[in-house]
Amino acid sequence: MKHKFSLLFFLLLSLILNGCVSKTHEESVKTAIQPQSESFFIYDTIVTVRVYDDRMTDKHFKELEARMKEIESHLSRTLQGSEVYRINEQAGKQAVPVSRETYEVIKKSIQFAELSEGQFDPAIGPLVSLWNIGHDNAKVPSEEKLTEALQVIDYHQIVLDDAKRTVFLKQPNMAIDLGGIGKGYAADQIAVYLTEKGFTSAIIDLGGNILALGKKPNGNDWIIGIQDPDRNRGNQLGKLKVTNKTVVTSGIYERYFEENGKLYHHILNPATGYPVENNLFSVSIITNESADADALSTTGFALGLEKGMPFMESLPNVEAIFITKDKNVYITSGLKGNWDLTNEQYKMAN
């Protein structure tokens, strides 16, 4: 659902997601401690980890890369032989035993599907494959193909067996896609690794999913900028201060294609089969876990402003920024006093 790329690694970090993405960036960090930084390509995403601690070594980065490859071997829909690939391959045939990691991520994705009343649906794989947005051969599928796909997109048809730790897709041609939660989960796991090794100050960027670990080395909050969705990457709309928080954005501007003069973005509606249509440019989520933010940014965008704002307000430890196409900015109540709109092209609407 989400396929985001981010190459702004130095003074500015872009944020998006897809799964799933959107872009934000970290403002300049002026400190005596220079970051130990490494980038690698995993899960169809450029991963950048910047750790503000001289004890961080190449060995640590190699261990992180190995951990990301392990996650990819569990959660990727397209990597042949991955656990999710095998689940999809056995759709309508038999249950597939999986690792605890894969099982828990799928279980969590179903919980978000229930919470969002199906706006977020991990069984959306057939639609993602049909549209193939983000790749060279993206196209508008035929009505016949869309109708076929919609018949098997239903998270209720995913059967989990806690005792055996198996996953079974009840209908042939069903397919799980964890693009809307997988990169967020990977960011969380990088944070777990760093914390276990005693590192307390870092910025983790998985294709735009930003996780700010701890505080800056000088003890100040991190300052995360939100991308202007109507401008080239790197232009800031506003900024907020965070500590031990993640910021993930879903928007129509990051991954799309045009056909016959119409723009089609990557946030697909599991009920209609087409990209979600509303007045939103983007939705950014600020919360404690990146996997949650990943799923909620997609959910918030799908719900739209009218339903999405009260939905986010009802969730504990979750804040949101909704940006509309007419350049109005709406923020949840918990961000007031901690959000600074810096772009004169936009205006605060609440």
Summary of the structure (lengths in Angstrom):
residues: 350
radius of gyration: 19.3
end to end distance: 29.9
largest distance: 60.4
contacts: 1295
relative contact order: 0.17
helix: 29%
strand: 26%
